[in-house]
């Protein structure tokens, strides 16, 4: 068993928490976009609160541990590891509850090059516990607005984790999928599941638009979020997102392995 103290040390050593790679400038820019209701920052959330810039800074200070001082405008952002650990416990408890029920689950990521292994390990453990890991809409096309314009992507699954690829992208030896914040993929997946008359997920596990998009549609949704992802924490504050775990979501994939062990052990899914 990985102790809480050992995991705290790992979070700080790998910069999953503590001083993270995300800059204060990037975080503040995201807060401004969110306050302006820019879809790039909302990532599928339709908040009912006003959420002005200063309110967002205060919320992120409370949920993540970033500076609450709006005059602090540069440098590296900070995540309080205690907040990460507390949220990880809640994240694991949600996974343990759905595993105990044997309910269907959906996993998807907009960070496949970093977080695919994390979600795949959860998918394997949940499947072994008797949960159906859903994989609807395989191959369905989704048009996503990127910084290069509107691009058509294709839904795919790797180890039962949903992601998107641009058509023609090399699979073997290349990136596992495209990076995206869009909620459109999870909407397409959930629509396909409903159209097929099959089971709908009792829990959606993912990041970015996968969490906000599913939560906005009324599904229980949980996942990690960085300091420049205010939408997940606003969603959590408004009861739309069940759990948002503050951590750097773009470190080396191997650094997430101890988190897998910790979550599975707490969820009583260790093998």
Secondary structure, DSSP 4 states (H G I P E B T S, - for coil): ---HHHHHHHHHHHTSSEEEEEEHHHHHHHHHHHHTT-HHHHTT---SS---HHHHHHHHHHHT-----TT--SSEEEE-HHHHHHHHHHHHHHHHHHHHHT--EEEE-S-HHHHHHHHHHHHHHHHHTT--B--TTTT-EEEEEETTEEEEEEEEEETTEEEEEETT---TTS-SS-----SHHHHHHHHHHHHHT-PPPSEEEESHHHHHHHHHTT--EEEEE-TT-HHHHHHHHTTSSSEEEES-TTS-GGGGHHHHHHHHHHTT---
